[in-house]
Amino acid sequence: MSKRVSYKVTGTVQGVNFRSWTVDKAKSLNLTGFVKNADDGSVTGEAQGDQGSLDKFVQHLNKGPGPADVNQVEQKEIGTKEGESGFSQ
């Protein structure tokens, strides 16, 4: 059963390759959705897939790529979207 979460990652997450790293992680877990930089310096987005893959994805977000310094990952379950294919930035 597919689920969807919205997420917000705060810390040193812009200018450190976080978005492209997130896309790679999401694709490796067969998730759909998106990631983008927010005006407040955070990275936000949505991800959809099975619960196990979403759990692993959020674990990855909490670590981030090497140069990142993640302070917090906020997530909440939201409604799923039909017809989405892929994960974009």
Backbone as a printed PyTorch tensor [residue, N CA C, xyz], in Angstrom:
tensor([[[  0.8420,  -1.1880,   0.0000],
         [  0.0000,   0.0000,   0.0000],
         [  0.8840,   1.2470,   0.0000]],

        [[  0.6020,   2.1200,  -0.9220],
         [  1.4130,   3.3160,  -1.0880],
         [  1.0040,   4.4060,  -0.0910]],

        [[  2.0090,   5.0980,   0.4320],
         [  1.7860,   6.2350,   1.3280],
         [  2.5990,   7.4050,   0.8090]],

        [[  2.2800,   8.5960,   1.2820],
         [  3.0040,   9.8030,   0.8680],
         [  3.2900,  10.6550,   2.0940]],

        [[  4.5010,  11.2000,   2.1500],
         [  4.8700,  12.1020,   3.2390],
         [  5.4040,  13.3980,   2.6550]],

        [[  5.1670,  14.4750,   3.3840],
         [  5.8620,  15.7190,   3.0890],
         [  6.9860,  15.8210,   4.1170]],

        [[  8.0850,  16.4600,   3.7260],
         [  9.2200,  16.5530,   4.6320],
         [  9.9020,  17.9130,   4.5160]],

        [[ 10.5470,  18.2960,   5.6000],
         [ 11.3270,  19.5280,   5.6570],
         [ 12.6010,  19.2140,   6.4230]],

        [[ 13.7370,  19.4810,   5.7830],
         [ 15.0400,  19.1990,   6.3750],
         [ 15.7180,  20.5210,   6.6700]],

        [[ 16.1070,  20.7350,   7.9330],
         [ 16.7770,  21.9800,   8.3140],
         [ 18.2170,  21.6990,   8.7250]],

        [[ 19.0280,  22.7260,   8.6570],
         [ 20.4510,  22.6280,   8.9630],
         [ 21.2350,  23.1960,   7.8000]],

        [[ 22.4600,  22.7470,   7.6310],
         [ 23.2630,  23.1380,   6.4720],
         [ 22.9300,  22.1570,   5.3550]],

        [[ 21.8870,  22.4890,   4.5870],
         [ 21.3700,  21.5580,   3.5870],
         [ 21.2530,  22.1840,   2.1950]],

        [[ 21.5960,  23.4400,   2.0520],
         [ 21.6240,  24.0590,   0.7310],
         [ 23.0710,  24.3250,   0.3530]],

        [[ 23.3890,  24.1380,  -0.9220],
         [ 24.7460,  24.3560,  -1.3980],
         [ 25.6950,  23.2130,  -1.0730]],

        [[ 25.1540,  22.0540,  -0.6940],
         [ 25.9860,  20.9000,  -0.3310],
         [ 25.5550,  19.6400,  -1.1010]],

        [[ 24.9120,  19.8380,  -2.2600],
         [ 24.5000,  18.7320,  -3.1090],
         [ 23.3490,  17.9090,  -2.5140]],

        [[ 22.6080,  18.4820,  -1.5710],
         [ 21.5540,  17.7370,  -0.8710],
         [ 20.4330,  17.3050,  -1.8070]],

        [[ 19.9900,  18.2000,  -2.7010],
         [ 18.8530,  17.8620,  -3.5620],
         [ 19.1740,  16.7100,  -4.5130]],

        [[ 20.3050,  16.7730,  -5.2100],
         [ 20.6210,  15.6840,  -6.1540],
         [ 20.8890,  14.3810,  -5.4070]],

        [[ 21.4810,  14.4760,  -4.2050],
         [ 21.6890,  13.2970,  -3.3630],
         [ 20.3420,  12.6960,  -2.9740]],

        [[ 19.3750,  13.5530,  -2.6310],
         [ 18.0320,  13.1000,  -2.2540],
         [ 17.3530,  12.3830,  -3.4170]],

        [[ 17.4850,  12.9380,  -4.6230],
         [ 16.9060,  12.2960,  -5.8090],
         [ 17.4960,  10.9010,  -5.9970]],

        [[ 18.8090,  10.7730,  -5.8720],
         [ 19.4550,   9.4640,  -6.0150],
         [ 18.9290,   8.4610,  -4.9910]],

        [[ 18.8110,   8.9000,  -3.7320],
         [ 18.3160,   8.0040,  -2.6770],
         [ 16.8700,   7.5950,  -2.9550]],

        [[ 16.0350,   8.5490,  -3.3390],
         [ 14.6260,   8.2620,  -3.6010],
         [ 14.4760,   7.2780,  -4.7630]],

        [[ 15.2360,   7.5080,  -5.8330],
         [ 15.1470,   6.6150,  -6.9910],
         [ 15.6150,   5.2130,  -6.6360]],

        [[ 16.6450,   5.1040,  -5.8030],
         [ 17.1390,   3.7740,  -5.4150],
         [ 16.1080,   3.0130,  -4.5890]],

        [[ 15.1850,   3.7360,  -3.9600],
         [ 14.1290,   3.1200,  -3.1530],
         [ 12.7920,   3.0380,  -3.9000]],

        [[ 12.8120,   3.3810,  -5.1930],
         [ 11.6020,   3.3550,  -6.0300],
         [ 10.5020,   4.2790,  -5.5200]],

        [[ 10.8900,   5.4430,  -5.0170],
         [  9.9250,   6.4300,  -4.5600],
         [  9.6510,   7.4420,  -5.6590]],

        [[  8.4740,   8.0280,  -5.6200],
         [  8.1600,   9.1550,  -6.4890],
         [  8.0360,  10.3900,  -5.6220]],

        [[  8.0750,  11.5630,  -6.2520],
         [  7.9340,  12.8050,  -5.5140],
         [  8.8760,  13.8720,  -6.0120]],

        [[  9.2770,  14.7570,  -5.0970],
         [ 10.1470,  15.8620,  -5.4790],
         [ 10.8940,  16.3980,  -4.2660]],

        [[ 11.9210,  17.1930,  -4.5530],
         [ 12.6840,  17.8980,  -3.5300],
         [ 13.0130,  19.2810,  -4.0800]],

        [[ 13.0220,  20.2930,  -3.2090],
         [ 13.3510,  21.6500,  -3.6490],
         [ 13.9310,  22.4330,  -2.4800]],

        [[ 14.6670,  23.4960,  -2.8180],
         [ 15.1700,  24.4180,  -1.8080],
         [ 14.0480,  25.3550,  -1.4050]],

        [[ 13.9630,  25.6780,  -0.1330],
         [ 12.9850,  26.6380,   0.3650],
         [ 13.6940,  27.9610,   0.6690]],

        [[ 12.9330,  29.0370,   0.6800],
         [ 13.4960,  30.3680,   0.9150],
         [ 14.1410,  30.5150,   2.2880]],

        [[ 13.7230,  29.6900,   3.2550],
         [ 14.2560,  29.8090,   4.6190],
         [ 15.5620,  29.0350,   4.8270]],

        [[ 16.1270,  28.4700,   3.7370],
         [ 17.3820,  27.7360,   3.8490],
         [ 17.2090,  26.2420,   4.0610]],

        [[ 15.9720,  25.7930,   4.1840],
         [ 15.7150,  24.3610,   4.3540],
         [ 15.5340,  23.6990,   2.9840]],

        [[ 15.4010,  22.3890,   3.0040],
         [ 15.0590,  21.6130,   1.8170],
         [ 13.7320,  20.9320,   2.1190]],

        [[ 12.7790,  21.0380,   1.1860],
         [ 11.4490,  20.4760,   1.3970],
         [ 11.0660,  19.5860,   0.2230]],

        [[ 10.0300,  18.8010,   0.4170],
         [  9.5310,  17.9820,  -0.6740],
         [  8.4900,  17.0000,  -0.2190]],

        [[  8.1820,  16.0890,  -1.1250],
         [  7.2270,  15.0190,  -0.8550],
         [  7.7790,  13.7250,  -1.4350]],

        [[  7.4710,  12.6240,  -0.7980],
         [  7.9030,  11.3060,  -1.2810],
         [  6.7590,  10.3230,  -1.1210]],

        [[  6.6330,   9.4180,  -2.0960],
         [  5.5510,   8.4370,  -2.0900],
         [  6.0950,   7.0590,  -2.4320]],

        [[  5.6140,   6.0630,  -1.6950],
         [  6.0070,   4.6800,  -1.9340],
         [  5.5360,   3.8150,  -0.7830]],

        [[  6.0960,   2.6150,  -0.6800],
         [  5.6830,   1.7320,   0.4090],
         [  6.3200,   2.1970,   1.7270]],

        [[  5.7270,   1.7860,   2.8270],
         [  6.1480,   2.2630,   4.1570],
         [  7.6130,   1.9740,   4.4380]],

        [[  8.0830,   0.7820,   4.1070],
         [  9.4700,   0.4220,   4.3680],
         [ 10.4490,   1.3320,   3.6300]],

        [[ 10.1510,   1.6200,   2.3750],
         [ 11.0190,   2.5030,   1.5850],
         [ 10.9810,   3.9360,   2.1190]],

        [[  9.8060,   4.3860,   2.5260],
         [  9.7060,   5.7320,   3.1000],
         [ 10.4950,   5.8300,   4.3970]],

        [[ 10.4370,   4.7960,   5.2220],
         [ 11.2000,   4.7890,   6.4740],
         [ 12.6990,   4.8860,   6.1910]],

        [[ 13.1810,   4.1120,   5.2130],
         [ 14.6010,   4.1540,   4.8500],
         [ 14.9700,   5.5250,   4.2990]],

        [[ 14.0810,   6.1060,   3.4990],
         [ 14.3170,   7.4260,   2.9170],
         [ 14.4960,   8.4780,   4.0130]],

        [[ 13.6090,   8.4630,   4.9990],
         [ 13.6950,   9.4300,   6.0930],
         [ 14.9810,   9.2150,   6.9000]],

        [[ 15.3980,   7.9710,   7.0680],
         [ 16.6780,   7.7020,   7.7300],
         [ 17.8240,   8.3470,   6.9500]],

        [[ 17.7810,   8.2290,   5.6210],
         [ 18.8010,   8.8750,   4.7820],
         [ 18.7580,  10.3860,   4.9480]],

        [[ 17.5510,  10.9600,   4.9650],
         [ 17.4190,  12.4150,   5.1160],
         [ 18.0350,  12.8870,   6.4240]],

        [[ 17.9240,  12.0980,   7.4700],
         [ 18.4790,  12.4740,   8.7640],
         [ 20.0040,  12.5070,   8.7530]],

        [[ 20.6200,  11.7770,   7.8350],
         [ 22.0800,  11.7680,   7.7210],
         [ 22.5590,  12.7990,   6.7150]],

        [[ 21.9500,  12.8130,   5.5340],
         [ 22.3490,  13.7180,   4.4750],
         [ 23.6690,  13.3140,   3.8510]],

        [[ 24.0440,  13.9940,   2.7570],
         [ 25.3420,  13.7290,   2.1410],
         [ 26.4620,  14.2610,   3.0310]],

        [[ 27.6850,  13.8220,   2.7760],
         [ 28.8360,  14.1790,   3.6060],
         [ 28.9390,  15.6290,   4.0400]],

        [[ 28.8610,  16.6130,   3.1050],
         [ 29.0510,  18.0150,   3.5040],
         [ 27.8680,  18.6260,   4.2640]],

        [[ 26.7400,  17.9550,   4.2930],
         [ 25.5540,  18.5050,   4.9640],
         [ 25.6540,  18.3310,   6.4760]],

        [[ 24.9080,  19.1720,   7.1800],
         [ 24.7810,  19.0670,   8.6350],
         [ 23.2960,  19.1900,   8.9600]],

        [[ 22.6310,  18.0480,   9.0790],
         [ 21.1800,  18.0200,   9.2790],
         [ 20.8630,  18.2530,  10.7520]],

        [[ 20.0320,  19.2600,  11.0170],
         [ 19.5750,  19.5260,  12.3800],
         [ 18.2970,  18.7630,  12.7020]],

        [[ 17.3590,  18.7580,  11.7330],
         [ 16.0450,  18.1640,  12.0070],
         [ 15.3670,  17.7800,  10.6980]],

        [[ 14.5960,  16.6960,  10.7470],
         [ 13.7250,  16.3080,   9.6430],
         [ 12.3070,  16.2410,  10.1830]],

        [[ 11.4460,  17.1110,   9.6610],
         [ 10.0280,  17.0770,  10.0100],
         [  9.3150,  16.3430,   8.8890]],

        [[  8.3880,  15.4710,   9.2500],
         [  7.6090,  14.7640,   8.2320],
         [  6.1820,  14.5940,   8.7030]],

        [[  5.2840,  14.5120,   7.7340],
         [  3.8940,  14.2010,   8.0580],
         [  3.2820,  13.4760,   6.8860]],

        [[  2.3720,  12.5650,   7.1950],
         [  1.6980,  11.8100,   6.1500],
         [  0.6460,  12.6840,   5.4910]],

        [[  0.6090,  12.6380,   4.1590],
         [ -0.3680,  13.4030,   3.3830],
         [ -1.0250,  12.4520,   2.3830]],

        [[ -1.9910,  12.9460,   1.6430],
         [ -2.6850,  12.1200,   0.6650],
         [ -1.7860,  11.7290,  -0.5030]],

        [[ -2.0120,  10.5390,  -1.0460],
         [ -1.2100,  10.0740,  -2.1780],
         [ -1.6340,  10.7890,  -3.4580]],

        [[ -0.7160,  10.7900,  -4.4380],
         [ -0.9910,  11.3920,  -5.7440],
         [ -0.9140,  10.3110,  -6.8020]],

        [[ -1.9010,  10.2820,  -7.6560],
         [ -1.9490,   9.2870,  -8.7360],
         [ -1.2140,   9.7970,  -9.9680]],

        [[ -0.6330,   8.8880, -10.7200],
         [ -0.0530,   9.2270, -12.0030],
         [  1.3320,   9.8540, -11.9530]],

        [[  1.9360,   9.9090, -10.8020],
         [  3.2590,  10.5020, -10.6870],
         [  4.2990,   9.4550, -11.0910]],

        [[  5.2780,   9.8740, -11.8820],
         [  6.3170,   8.9300, -12.2960],
         [  7.6630,   9.5820, -12.0940]],

        [[  8.4420,   9.0510, -11.1950],
         [  9.7820,   9.5690, -10.9670],
         [  9.8800,  10.4850,  -9.7740]],

        [[ 11.1080,  10.9230,  -9.5530],
         [ 11.4100,  11.8190,  -8.4280],
         [ 12.2410,  12.9620,  -8.9890]],

        [[ 11.8010,  14.1770,  -8.7940],
         [ 12.4490,  15.3230,  -9.4310],
         [ 12.9050,  16.3680,  -8.4270]],

        [[ 13.7240,  17.2870,  -8.9380],
         [ 14.1580,  18.4210,  -8.1180],
         [ 13.8840,  19.7170,  -8.8450]]])
